[in-house]
Amino acid sequence: MKIQILGTGCAKCIKLTENAEKAAKEAGVEFEIEKVKDINKIMDFGVMMTPGLAIDGEVKSVGKLLSVEEIKKFLTK
Amino acid sequence: MKDRYKFLILVGAFIAAYFIPFENIKIQKAILEAFYMIQDYAQKHVLLCLVPAFFIAGAISVFVSQAAVMKYLGPAANKLLSYSVASVSGTILAVCSCTVLPLFAGIYRMGAGVGPATAFLYSGPAINVLAIVLSAKVLGWQIGLSRAIGAVAFAYIIGLLMAITFRDEERKNKAMAIPAIDEPKRRLYQDVMYMASMIGVLVFANWGKPMEASGIWYAIYTSKWYITGLFGIIFAYTIWRWFEAKPLPIIVTGIAVIITALFSHRWPLIPFSVAIAGMIWITKVSSDETKNWIDATWTYTLMIAPLLLGGVLVAGFLLGMPGTDNGIIPSRWVSTLVGGNGFFANFFASVVGAFMYFATLTEVPIVQGLLGSGMGQGPALALLLAGPALSLPSMLVIQTILGTKKTIVFIIYVVLLSTFAGMLFGWITG
């Protein structure tokens, strides 16, 4: 499973990365995390409100700092 | 940060420590001046002005729905409406420049196009709540108000100019991922009352003493703490009623504030500090919403306070306290370059402002220092209008999004308009 965090490096993006890592570990899935920091690449996802979260290339949430529980729901679906 | 940069910083600090002539009387004075400046900010601006402003900024970022605003900036939005929303939305969408750039890129590439995008890019950093509040408090309400009005008007004009200049260009349309708009939990008037009561506290707690000891302004000044307290009570009511704040901590805080106010009515800062401490407690133990709010407030504080501290120190060291000539840079340099209200002074201030990087809010102490060293009112406004919107690093990012030609045109528009606005303001106030 590929988890991508879309954000230019703001405080919320860092926090989201931490939460995603924790959620993936607790859910027990195989995962790799990629931080997408290039603004043009973020745009290619169609995301303009950071931080965004994409799983396997599909945008799941934008402009929101998700909690560990919320991310888990996306991972186990 | 890469190790290479850390190493370079360390080497830089070492070289500075090795060579700075601390025995020189000018250096000593300038260092002392930096600390005077810090003290001045600590005494006058932190508790009553910055702390409540951080709470308001946090509240805006948590409770105002970005998604609701973004729908006015999408590809199908009404043009007139999208310009208007872009020009004012900086106040509610952006507190720091790190959120401005992705939104800007999104509006440009997927949304309403180059006009509203540049309008937003310009207004975003310039009219955020914190910047306007601190400018008005430190530099006087005339500059604060002109900055707010100027930023909105400019955003409109610059956006339109860009759209006209580049009217033929094509862009690829891509679907914008707009988050679902949550069902509003409260009615609009409830949110408005909550925000308005906080702004009321901020405005009246900072009410300055007018020159004459009579009239309506003076009457407000003498009773400002009662008015502030009244807004505080309305605020407590709104968070209890509509934000699920627990009643017990609110009552305890209220009683503590009243007691401290009775025993220390000559030191209003004491009950005010008690009220802030109570606020943190209330928000920490109540609902998820209030927890999110205090977290956002804390994030902004952490992000901005150290930068502002550094900015104040640097401004004090370089320019000295207003009215003195103790800074490292002699006052006459400043007054020769940007004194008065000529075309050159305004133009120079605009160009410097456009290229120099100001971390969030640091433009305020720097302009304060410059004003104290003889900068004219006009150039000060020009610097504030051109400054936060642009900097060399942000130009580079903008260039990757807009391309070189549009970026250069944008910079030219910003510099020319700021120069013009500076001259106009200097002429009105002078």
Chai-1 contact restraints between the chains, C-beta under 6 A:
chainA,res_idxA,chainB,res_idxB,connection_type,confidence,min_distance_angstrom,max_distance_angstrom,comment,restraint_id
A,T8,B,C98,contact,1.0,0.0,6.0,A-B,restraint_1
A,C10,B,C98,contact,1.0,0.0,6.0,A-B,restraint_2
A,A11,B,T299,contact,1.0,0.0,6.0,A-B,restraint_3
A,I39,B,A105,contact,1.0,0.0,6.0,A-B,restraint_4
A,M43,B,A105,contact,1.0,0.0,6.0,A-B,restraint_5
A,M43,B,R109,contact,1.0,0.0,6.0,A-B,restraint_6
A,G46,B,K174,contact,1.0,0.0,6.0,A-B,restraint_7
A,G46,B,A175,contact,1.0,0.0,6.0,A-B,restraint_8
A,G46,B,M176,contact,1.0,0.0,6.0,A-B,restraint_9
A,G46,B,A177,contact,1.0,0.0,6.0,A-B,restraint_10
A,V47,B,A177,contact,1.0,0.0,6.0,A-B,restraint_11
A,M48,B,P102,contact,1.0,0.0,6.0,A-B,restraint_12
A,M48,B,L103,contact,1.0,0.0,6.0,A-B,restraint_13
A,M48,B,G106,contact,1.0,0.0,6.0,A-B,restraint_14
A,M49,B,Q66,contact,1.0,0.0,6.0,A-B,restraint_15
A,T50,B,P102,contact,1.0,0.0,6.0,A-B,restraint_16
A,V59,B,A177,contact,1.0,0.0,6.0,A-B,restraint_17
A,V62,B,A177,contact,1.0,0.0,6.0,A-B,restraint_18
A,V62,B,P179,contact,1.0,0.0,6.0,A-B,restraint_19
A,G63,B,Q66,contact,1.0,0.0,6.0,A-B,restraint_20
A,G63,B,P179,contact,1.0,0.0,6.0,A-B,restraint_21
